[in-house]
Amino acid sequence: MRRLCLTVLLVLCTLFGAQARPRFGLRVSEKAGPWEARAAQDLGKYLGQVFDAEVAPGDEGELTFVVGQLAIDECPAVKKNLARLSEKPAVLRRDAIALEKVGSTIYLAGSNDDSHYFAAAYLLQKLGCRWYMPTEFGECIPHLQQWPLAQLSLAYAPPFEVRTYWISWNGDRQGYEEFAHRNFYNLERNPPGGHALGVSRFTKGELPMAGSWNSASTVAAVVQSFDAEYAAGKSFSLAIKDMVQKRLDGPDADIGGGLHDKFFEAPVVSDIFLAFYNAVSEQLMQLHPSSQAKIGFLAYVNLTLAPQRGMVAAAPLVAYLAPIDIDPLHAMGDPRSPQKADYQGALTRWAEVMQGRVVLYDYDQSMLVWRDLPNPSHEVLRKEIKLYQKLGILGFATESRNAIATTFTNLFFRGQLYWNPDFDVEGELALFYRNFYGPLAEPMGRYWNAIYAAWQATPLTYHEFFVIADIYTPELVAQLGQHLHTAEAMAGQLTPAQQQRLDFTRRSFELISSYTEMARKAGSDCDFAAAVQAGKRGLASREELTKTSGIFTTYVKMPEKGPAWWPGEVEYYGQLDELCQGKSGRFLAKTPLVWKFRADPYDEGLWRNWSSDPPDAAWRDLRVDSLPRAQGVYTPDYHSPEGFGWYRCTLELNKTPKRAHLVFPGLFNESWVYLDGVLVAHRPQKSLWWLNDYRFLWDVELPGLGKGSNQVVVRTKIDRHPSGMFRRPFLYEAAP
C-alpha cells in the first residue's frame, strides 16, 4: 500500500512539480453580506493551502472565482438555476446553491447570505477539504498539484429547510459558527420554540384563565399579548412548560381525549393545545392577514402523541417535536425498539396534522447526563434520514454542548445528512480515518469501528450514564486498548495535528478505561474505595483533556454537582465506602452476583406467593450488576415485560449480625423487599426515573436477618424505562 501511494506521488510530481506556484483571482461584491464575504475570505485561504497558490483580488490568474451576488449578476446559468430552485414557496427559508465553470472562471453563489457560504463550502469539499469537528483540531486540508475538476455545473437545494444546531448549557463555542456553516447548518432559529407561556410570558398561574386553555378569556389574553409581534411579522413561541396541564375544565374537558402516554406516564393533551393554538392563530390571522409571522410550539412530554381528532394546524403554526428521551440508540424500523415504532407513528401523524411543518427538536448526545465517553449517533440518523425526507418535515433543530469526547464526528455527519440524505457515511468514515489520523488510519479505524459496533449491537433502548458498563464491556475496553497501543507503536513522525489527535484519543481512552473500572469496582465488586480511586483518575484525565481544548468535554463552565454527574458519582461511592469501613458502619458481605429472576407482566407473583415459595424452572439467572434488558429481559418482540419483576437470592451468614442493612446501590423504580416471605420494606418512586435521586440508592434495615440461610426477595416495577438492578447489593452493619 505504501509503495502504491509513493508511485502515485512520483507521477504527480513528474507531471506538475515543475510548474510555478499557481495564481488564482477572486472577486466578491463590496456590498457582500457577512457570510458572503466570509465565503470569499475562506475560499481564498483554503485554495491557497490546497494548491500552495497565490490568491489575489481580481481576474488575474489561471482560475478566477466569482462569489455570491456578483456570480448571480455575471453568470446567467447561476442566476437561472437559483431562480428555478427557489420557485417552490418556502415555509421558513429556501437554501440553494449553484456553481458553474465557464472557461477559466468559476462562479458560485447561493440563494441567501448563508447559502453563498454553502456554495464555497461545497466547492472546497469537492476538493477534499473537511471540517470534522470545530476548530483546527477537526480541519483536514489536502495538498493538490493540479485543479481536479475539469467541468463543474451544479444546482442543488437541500430537502430540509431547517438544519440548525446550537450550543447550550454553557458549552464551549470555539469554532462553532464556522464549523456549522462549513457543514451546511443554518443557524437561524425561526420560529422560536422554547418555553414561553408561564415562563417568559405570563407569570406562573396566570394561565389558563377560567380553568381552560380554550376559554374565550384565555385565547383573548394570549392574542392581546402577542398582537404587536404578529402584526410586525415577528415570529414567536407559544410553547408551554412541560406537563403543566393537571386537570381538564370547561371547553378543555370537551376537547381532551382519553389517551394516556405510556412512555411519559401522562395524559395526552395534544387536542386541547392544538385547538388552543389554532384559536389564537386564527384570531391573529384575521387581525393581520398580511403577516408572515410563524408561531412555534413544543410537541413534547404529554404533547408528544398527535391529536386524536381530525385536526389540521393553522397556517402560522410550526411544531417542534422533541424525541429527546425516546431511544436514541436504534433507528425507526429496527425491531429491537418498540419505542421507536411508537415514535414513528406519532411523527407520521404530526406531519399530517401540521402539513409538514414539523421540526425535530433533538439532542446531540452531549446533552445527555453523560461522562464524556464516545456516544455515536451517525448510524441511527443514516438509517432514518430518508424517512424524514419522505414525510416532508421542515428539518432539525439540534441542541448540543459540543463535547467532542462524546460527540466526536456526530455533528459532522448530522450536517452532511441534513444537507444531503444520500451522503455516503461509510465511505466518508473510511476517508475520515485517513484524513484525520494519517499513517495511523488502520488501527484507529479498528478502534472507532469497534465502538460503533458495540453501540449498534446493544439491545438497550435508553441512554444516560448507567448504560455505559453494559456497552463498554471489559472485553471491548481491552480491545480498544490493543488498537490504541498498535497505533502508538506506529506513530513515528506525525504532523502536529495528527499527534494532537492521537493524544486526544489516548485521553479519551483513559476516560473510558477509568470510568468503566470505577463502574465495575462499585457495581460488581462492591469495592468502593477502589471505585473512588478509579473515578478520580478518570476525572484527572478529563481535566487534562479539557486543558487541551474546552470543546472536548461538557463540564468546563457547568456546576457539576450531585450524583447525576461524574464527580457526584465518585462522591456517592465514597459515601458507600464510609458505610463499609468508616464511622457509619462496617462491611458484612456481598450478596450473590447472580440472583434468580422472573418477569411478572400480569402481576401474578403476589397471589402465587413468589415472595416465599421456592423458585421453579420459570425463574432464570440474572446478574445484578447489569441492566436486565442488556441480559435479554424482553419479550420476543423486544418489548419490556411491563408490570413487575422478581429477584431472589439466599444469604448465608455465619452469625446473626447486629443492626444489619441491605443496600441496593443501583435499583430503579418502586420496589418491595421480603425477608423469608415477610414484607419488610417498600420504596415508592416517581414514575419517570429522571425525576428521582440519581444515586438510585435504597438502604433497607433488616433486623430479622439471622445466622444461616436467609431468603431475600425483591419485587420491583418494570416499565418502558430502565428497570431493575444494575449495581450489586451488599450488607453492612450500621455503627451503634
N, C-alpha and C positions, 0 to 999 in steps of 0.2 A: 504493500500500500504506500509506504513512504517513497519507494523508488518511482512509482507511477506519478505521485504528486511532484516529485523532483523533475521528472521528464516534462510534464506539462509546464512547469515553471520555466524550464530552459527554453522550451519552444516559444513561450510568451516573450521572454527576454530577447530572443533572437528576432522576433517579429517587431517588437515595439521598444526595446530597450534603447535603441539608438535615437529615438525621437526626442526632440526638445520638449521641455516642460510645456504641456498644453495650456492654452489660454481660452477662457470662456467669458462671454459677455452676459450681463444680467440687467434686466430692466423691470422696474415696478413704478407705479404711479407715485408722485409726490404726495398725493392725497390718500394714500393707501390706509386702510383700517389697521388696527393693532395686529391682528393675526395675518393679514395680507402682507404687511411689512415684515412680520416675523418669518413668514414663508420665504420671502426673498433672502432675508438675512441667513436663515438656516440652510437654505438651498446653496447659497454661496459658500458657507462654511463647510458643509459636508461634501460638496462637489470638489472643493479644494483638497479635502482629506482623501477622498476615494481615488482621485486621479493625480494627486500631487500637482494640482493645477493652479494657475493664477486666475482668479475670478474677479473681474472688474466691472464697474457700471458701464453700460453702453452696449454697442453692437459688435465691437471688435472681438474676434476670437474664432476658433474652429467651430464652436457652437454658441448660440445665443439663446438665453432662457428669458421668456417674457411671462411675467407672473401677474395674476389677478385681473383687475379690470382692464388693464392695457391689453392683455391677451384676448379678452372678450371684444374689445374695440377693434383690434387689428386682425383677428383671425375669424372669418365667417363660420368656419366649421365649429369652433369652440362656442361661439355665440349661438349657433343653431342647435347644437347638441344640448347646451344648458337650458335653452328655452323649451326644447322637447321634453327633457327630463322634469321640468317644472310645470308641465301642463296639468298634471293631476293635482287638484287642490290639496293642500296640506292641512292637517288639523292643528298642528303646533308649529312645525317648521319643515322646510324641504332642503335637505343637504344633497348636493350633487357635485360631481367633478367632471371636467373634460380636459383631455390632453391631446395635443396634435403636433406632430413633427412635420414641418414644411421646409424642405431643403435642409439648411443648417440651423434653422430656428425651431425651438421647442416652445410651444405655447401651453400654458397650464393655468387653469382657473377653476373657481367654484361658484356655487350659487349664492354664497354669502361670505362674510368675513372668515368664519371658521373653515368653511369649505375651501377657500383659497389655500389655507394651510394644508388641508387634507390632500389637495392635489399635489402639493410639494412632497408631503409625506409618502404618498403613493409612489411617486417617481423615485424617491430615494430608496424605498423598499424594493422596487423593481431592480435597483442597482445592487441590492444586497444589504443595505443598512437595516439595522434592527435596534429597537429600544425595548428590551425585555422587562426592564424594571426602571423606576425613576432614578435620576442622576446618572453620572458617568459609569457608575457601577454596572448598570444594565445595558450600556451602549456598546454595540458591536458594529464597527465600520470596516468594510473590506477595502482592499487596495487593488485597483484595476489599471491596466495599461492601455486599454482602448475602450471606446464607447461601445457597449454591447447591444444597444437597441437600434438596429438599422431602420426599423419602422416603429412608429408609435402613434396610435389613434385609439383613444378610449373615451367613452362616455358612460358614466355609472352613477346610479343613485342607490343608496342602501335601502333595504326594505323597512328598517325601523327608524322612525323619526327621532325617538329619544334614545340616546346612548350615553348616559352620563354616570359618572361616579364622583363621590365627594369624600373628603377626609373629615371625619368627625371624631368625637371623644378625644380631642386634643392630640390626634395623630400628627406625626411629623409631615409637613407639607413640602419638604425639599423636592424639587423637580416635578412637582405634581402636574402643573398646567402644561408644561412642555411634554411630559410623558403622555398625558391624556390626549393631547392633540396629535402627537405622532402615532397614536394607535386609534385615531378616528373617534374619540369620545367628543361629544359636545357637552359643554359644562353648564348650559342654561337649565335651571330647574323651574320650568314653567308648564303648568301652573304649580304653585306650591301645594304640598300635600301633607304637611306636618300638622300636629295637634293645634287646633285653633279655638273652637268653641269650648268655653270653660277653662281655657288656658290663656291665650293671648287676647281673645275677645270674649267679653262677659266673664264675670268672676264666677268661681265655683258656686253652684247652687242657684244662679240666676236663671239658667235654662234647665229643663224646658218650663215654659210658663203654663199655668193651668194644668200641670202634671202631664203634658203631652207635647211631643215634638211636632205633631201635626195639628195642634190647636192653632186657630187663627191668630192668636196673640203671639205665639212663639214665631210663626212664619213672618208676621209683620215686623217683629222686633229685629229679626235677622236681616230681613230685606232693608230695613231702615239703616242698620249698622253698616251694611256693605254697599249701599246705593251709590255713594260717591265714587268708590273704586270701580264698580262695574260701569258706571257712566263714563269714566275716563279710560275705559279699556284695559284696566289693570286687573290681572288675574289674582286670585286669592284662594285660600283653603277654607273649607267648611268641616274639616275633619274633627271628630270628637275624640276626647281622651278614651283610651281603651276601656271597654266594658263599663261605660257609665250608666247604661240602661239597666235599672234594677227592677222596674215594675212597668206594667202596661196600663195606662189610664186613658180615658177619653177616646179620641179618634185612634190613638195608637193601639188600643185594645182591639179595635175592629180590624185594623190593618195587619197587625202582627200575626204571623203563622205559629204553628206549634212545633217547629223544628228545634231540635237540641243539637248543638255541635258537639260531637263525641270527642273530638280532638281537644278543643279548648274548654270543654265542660261548661258550656254556657248556652243560654237561649239565643237562637238566631234572631237578630233584629234587622236584617237587611231590608225587608219590605218596608219597615217603619221608616228607616232613614232614607232610602231611595225615594219614597213618597215625599218625605220632608224636603230633600234636596231638589226634587222636581218642582215642588210648590214654590220654593224660594227662587229657583231658576226661571220658572215661567213668569212670575211677577216681575223679576228684573228684566227679562226679555221684553215684556210688554211696556215697561217704563223706558227702556233704552234699546230699541230694536236694531240699531246700527252698531252696538258694541260688539267687539270681537273678544271680549274677556272670557277666560275659561275659569272653571271652578273645580278645584281638586278636592278629593276626599279619600280617606283611607278605608280600604276593604280589608279589615284585619280583625283578629280575635272573633267576636260574635257578629262580625260583618263579613267573614271570610266566605261563607256559603252565599251563593247568589240568591236574589229574591225568589220566592215560590210563585208569586203571581206573574201573569204575563205582562211584565212591565218593560218599558223602554225608557232609557235615561234621556233627560232633556239635553238639547244640543250643547250647552256650555259645559256639561259635566265630564270630568276625567277621573277615572277610578285608579287609585294606587293599590293594587292587590299585593298584599305582603305575605309571602310564604316563608318568612324568615325562620319559623320554628318547625317547618314541615320537611323532614328527611332530606337534608342536603347531600346525602351520600349516594342516592340512587336516582336514576332518570325516570321520568314518566314512561310507562310501558315496561319497566323492569318488574317482573312478577314478585320479586323479593320485597316490594314496597307497597303494601296496601294503602299507606298514607298518600303516596304519590298518585295512586289511582283515584282516590277521593279528590285530591287537589286538581287533577286533570279535569274531572267533571265540573268542579267549581270554576276553574279558569275558562273552560269552554262556555259555560252558561254566562259568566260575566262578560265574555267577549260578545255574546249575542245581545245581552241586555244593554251594554254600552256601545253597541255597533262598532266595536273595535277600539274604542277609546279607553284602553286599559294600559297602564304602565306597571310593570313588575317592580315593586319596591323590594329589593333583595339585599341580603347581607353577603359581602365578601367574607371569607372565613375569618379574617382578622377581627371581625366584630363579635365573634363568639367569646364566651368566657373560656379562655384558652390558655396555653402555656408556651406560645412561641415555637411550637413544633410544626413541621410542614403539614398542611391541611389542604390538599389539592382539590380543585373543583372543575378543571377544564374538561374532564371526560364526561361528567354529567351534562354540562352545557352543550358539549359537542353533540350529544345524543338528543337533546331537547330542542335545539335551536330551530330545526326545520318545522317542528310543530308550532312553535311560537309564530314563525313566519306564515304558516298555513292559516292560523287563527286570525291573522291580520291585526295583531295588537300594535300599540304605538311604540313599545320598546321597553327600556330598562333604566331604572334609577338605582344604582348600587351604592350602598353605604360601606365605607372602608376606613381602616386606620393605617393603611399601607402595610406595615408589619411584614416585611419581606421574608423574615424567617418563617412566617406562617403561610403567606400567600405565594411566595416565590414567583412563578410565571402566571398565576391565576389572572391577574389584571391584564396582562398582555393578551392572553387568549380570549378573555372576555371582549376586549376592544375589537380584536380581529374578527371574532364570530358575530358580534353585533353588527359590524360593518358588512361582513360577507359570510353568510351562513354556510357557504361551500368551502370555507377556508380549510386547508389540509393540516389538521392538527398533528397527525402522526408524522407527516413529512417535515413539518416545522420543528417538532421535537428533536428529530434526528439532526436537523440543521443547527438547532439551538446548542446541542452539546458540543458540536464542532466550533461554532462561533464563540461560545461562552467560555469553554474550558480548553480550547485548542488541543494540544497533544494529549490531554487527559480525557478526551471525549469518550473513549470506550469505557473505562472504569466508572466515570461519572455518569454516563448513560445507564450503566447497570445499577448504580446506586439509586438514582432517581426513579428508574423504572420499577425497581423493587418496592419503593414506597408507593408508587402509583398502583401497582398490582395489589398491594395489601389493602389499600382503600377500596379498590374496585371489588375485591373478594368478600369484604365484610358483610355479614347479614344484618348488622346493626342499622337501625333506621333513625337514630337520634345522634346528636352531636354534643358539644361541650366536653370539658376536660376528662370526664370519667370514662370516655371510650378509649382513651389513649392506650391503656395497658392491654386492651383486647385487640388493638390493631398493631401497635408496635410491640410485638411479642419478643421474648428473648431471642428466638431464632432469627427474626427479622433484624433486630439490633446487631446481632453477631454478623449477619450477612452484610449489613451496611458498613460495619467496621472493617471487614475484609476488603470491600470495594474501595473504601477511603484509603486504607493502607496501601493498596496497589497503586492508587493514583499518586499518593505522596512519594512512593518509591520511584515513580516515573517522572517526578516533577522536573528535575534538571533545570534548564534555563527557561523560565516562564517570563512573559511580559508582566509588568507591574499589575495590570488589570487581571490577568489570569491568576497571579499569585494571590491577589486580594480575594478573588472568587474561591480559590481553594481554601484560603484561611476562613472565609465565611462558612464554607461547607464544614470545615473542621469544627468551628464553634457551634454550628447548627447541630452537628452530630453529638457534641458534648451535651447539648441541651436534651437531645433525645435519650442519650445514654444515662445521664444523671436523673432525668425525670422518671424514666421507666424503672431505674434501680430504686428510686425513692418509693414509687408506687408498689413495686414488688416487695421491698423490705417491710413496708407498712401493711399492704393488703394481703400478702401471702405468708410472710414470716412472723408478723407481729413484733418485729424488731424496730421499734420506733426511734430509738437512738440512732441506729444506722440510717433510717429513713431521713431523719433530720440532717445528718451529715451529707447524704447524697443530695438532698434538696438544696442545701447551702452551696454545694459545689456547682450545682446547676445554675443557681442564681448568680454566683460569681462569674460563671461563663457567660451568662446573659448580660451581665454588666460590661464585660469586655467586648461583647458583640455590639452592644449599644454605643459604646465609646467610638467604635469604628464608624457608625452612622446611625442617626436617630430613626431612619426609616426602617431599620431591621426589626425592631421589636415594638410591642404595644404600649409599654409602660412609662416611657420617659416622663411625660407630663401628667400621668394618671396617678391619683392617690390609690394605689393598690392596697386596699385594706379589707380585712375579713377573709373568711375561708374560701370565698369564691375564687380568689386569686392565688397565684403560686406562693408568695410569701406567707399568706394566711394559711395555706395548706401545710407549709412547713411548721408554722406555729401550732397548728392543730395536732400534728404528730408529736410535737414537744409536749403538748398538754396530755396526750395519751401516754407518753413516756413517763410523765410525772405520776400518773395513776399507777404505773407499774413498778417504778423504782425511786419514787420520791416521797415527799412528806404526805402525799394524798393517799398512798396505798402501795401494795406490793403485788407483783405479778404472781398468778397462781398457775394458769395453764392456757394453752391454745385449745380452741375447740378443733375437731377434725377439719381438715381441709376439704374433704368431700362429705357432703350430707346427702341424705335421701330427699328426693323432691317429687312432688306430684302437683300437676296443674288441676285447678278446680273451677272450670268455666261456669258450671251451673250451681255453684255454692252447695255442694253435697256434703262436704267434709264435716260440717258441724254435726248433722244428724247421723252421719255414718261413723262418728266417733274417731275420726282420723287423729285427733289430739291424744288418744290413748291406745287405740288398737295397734298391733304390730303392722308394719308395712308389708304389703303383698307385692306381687310382681309388677303391678301398675306403677309402683314408685321407681324412680331412676336415680342414678348417682349424679350429683351436680356439685361442681366446685363452688365454693363460696367466696373466692377471690376474683370471680369473673362474672360479668353480667349474664343473666340467664339466656338472653337472646343470642349472645355470642356462642353459647353452647347448644344451640338448636332448639331452644324452648319456644316454639311457634307451631302453628297448625300447618297442615300440608299446603295450604295456600298462603303461608307466610304471615298470617295474622297472629298477633299476640293472643294467647289464651285468656282473653279478658275475663275478669272475675276475681279469682283468688289463687294463690299458690301456697303450698305447704312444704316447709322444710322440717326435717327431724334428724337428730343425732343422739348418740349416747355419750355421756360424760362419765368417765371412770375416775373416781377420786380415792386416794389412799386414806384420807381422813376428812372429817367434817370441817369445812372452813368457817371462820367467823366473818361476819359482815361481807358475805360473798356478793359480787356483782358480775353480771354477764353483760359485756359491752359489744354492741353491734356498731363498729366504726364506720360502716357504709351500708345503709339499708334504706331503700326508698319506700315511700307510701305508708299509709295506715297499716298498723301491724298489731298482732296479739302474740303473747308468749305463754306457753303452757309448760308446766313442770310436772312430770309424772301424771299427765292427764288433767291437771288443775290449772285453770286460767290464773296467771299471777300478774300480768301486766298488759296494758293496752296503750298504744301510742296513736293519737289522732294526727293527721297531716292534711294540709291543704291539697286539693285535688291536682293542681298543677305543680310539678316538682320544683320549678324555679321560684315559687312563692314561699319556699321553706328554707330552713337553715342549710347552707351549702356544706356543712360537715356531714349531714345525713347520719347523725350520731343518735344512738339510743343506749342509754346506760340503765340497765334493769337490775334492781336489787332482788336477790334470790335467797331469802332466809331459809327456805326449805331444802337447799342443796345439801346433800349429805354424803357420807362415805359410801363407796360402792358405785353402782350404776344409777345414773340419773338420766331420764328421758326428757330431752328438750325438744319442743315442737314450736315452730313459728308459723303462724298464718298471716299472710300479707296480701294486700290488694295488688292485682295485676291489671294494668290498663295499657293504653296505647303509647305511653311514655316509658322511660326507664323504670324498671320494677325489680324488686328482689334485692339480694345481697351482691355487693361487689368488693367488699373487704372482709377478711376473715375475723369472726368474733373471737373474743378471749375472755378469760376470767381473771378478776383481780380481787384482792381483799382490801376493803377500804380501811384507812387509818382510823383508830379509835377516836 
